[in-house]
Amino acid sequence: MALFGKTAQPPFERSHTTIIATGSKIEGLIQSSCDLHVDGLLVGEVHCEGELSIGTQGRIEGRVFARRLVITGTFEGQADCDEVEILGTGHASGEIASHILVLERGSLFEGNSRQKSTEELKQSLTSEVKALPLTADSVPHGGISTAPIHAELLVDEKS
C-alpha cells in the first residue's frame, strides 16, 4: 500500500527511440544503443545499434554506422550500415556501404555504393557498432565501387 491511500503507480515505461526534434541542431559524436529518429539537424558521427531514421524535415551531415538507416529526409556523407532504405521523399548523397540498399520510387541517391559481403554482415551482427573509416585503403579492391547500384525497387501495386 502506498502512502496516503494512493495505489502504487506502475513504473515509468522508457522509450526505445531517441528523437532529435525539428528545430534542434546537434554537432559531434552520438552513440545510441536504441533506435534514433532525426527531425532536426545532426552534424557529425552517429553510431546506432538499432534503426536510425531521418524524418522528412531531418538532415544528417557526416558519418553513420547503424544496423538500419531509413532516409525520408536528407543525408550527406558516409554510411556503413547493414541495410539502407531511401524512401520516396528521401535524398542521399555520398558513399553507402550496405548489405541491402533499397531505393523507393521518387527517392534520390547521388554518390557511390558498395554491397557489403556476407562475411562483413556476419561480423557486424556479432559485434558492437564500431567506427570503420570508409577510405580506399579500408575497402577491398582499392575503393568504393562506381559500378551500377545493386538495389531493390519497391513498387506499390496499388498506384
C-alpha positions, 0 to 999 in steps of 0.5 A, spaced: 500 500 500 502 506 498 502 512 502 496 516 503 491 511 500 494 512 493 495 505 489 502 504 487 503 507 480 506 502 475 513 504 473 515 509 468 515 505 461 522 508 457 522 509 450 526 505 445 527 511 440 531 517 441 528 523 437 532 529 435 526 534 434 525 539 428 528 545 430 534 542 434 541 542 431 546 537 434 554 537 432 559 531 434 559 524 436 552 520 438 552 513 440 545 510 441 544 503 443 536 504 441 533 506 435 534 514 433 529 518 429 532 525 426 527 531 425 532 536 426 539 537 424 545 532 426 552 534 424 557 529 425 558 521 427 552 517 429 553 510 431 546 506 432 545 499 434 538 499 432 534 503 426 536 510 425 531 514 421 531 521 418 524 524 418 522 528 412 524 535 415 531 531 418 538 532 415 544 528 417 551 531 415 557 526 416 558 519 418 553 513 420 554 506 422 547 503 424 544 496 423 538 500 419 538 507 416 531 509 413 532 516 409 525 520 408 529 526 409 536 528 407 543 525 408 550 527 406 556 523 407 558 516 409 554 510 411 556 503 413 550 500 415 547 493 414 541 495 410 539 502 407 532 504 405 531 511 401 524 512 401 520 516 396 521 523 399 528 521 401 535 524 398 542 521 399 548 523 397 555 520 398 558 513 399 553 507 402 556 501 404 550 496 405 548 489 405 541 491 402 540 498 399 533 499 397 531 505 393 523 507 393 520 510 387 521 518 387 527 517 392 534 520 390 541 517 391 547 521 388 554 518 390 557 511 390 555 504 393 558 498 395 554 491 397 557 489 403 559 481 403 556 476 407 562 475 411 562 483 413 554 482 415 556 476 419 561 480 423 557 486 424 551 482 427 556 479 432 559 485 434 558 492 437 557 498 432 564 500 431 567 506 427 570 503 420 573 509 416 570 508 409 577 510 405 580 506 399 585 503 403 579 500 408 575 497 402 577 491 398 579 492 391 582 499 392 575 503 393 568 504 393 565 501 387 562 506 381 559 500 378 551 500 377 547 500 384 545 493 386 538 495 389 531 493 390 525 497 387 519 497 391 513 498 387 506 499 390 501 495 386 496 499 388 498 506 384 
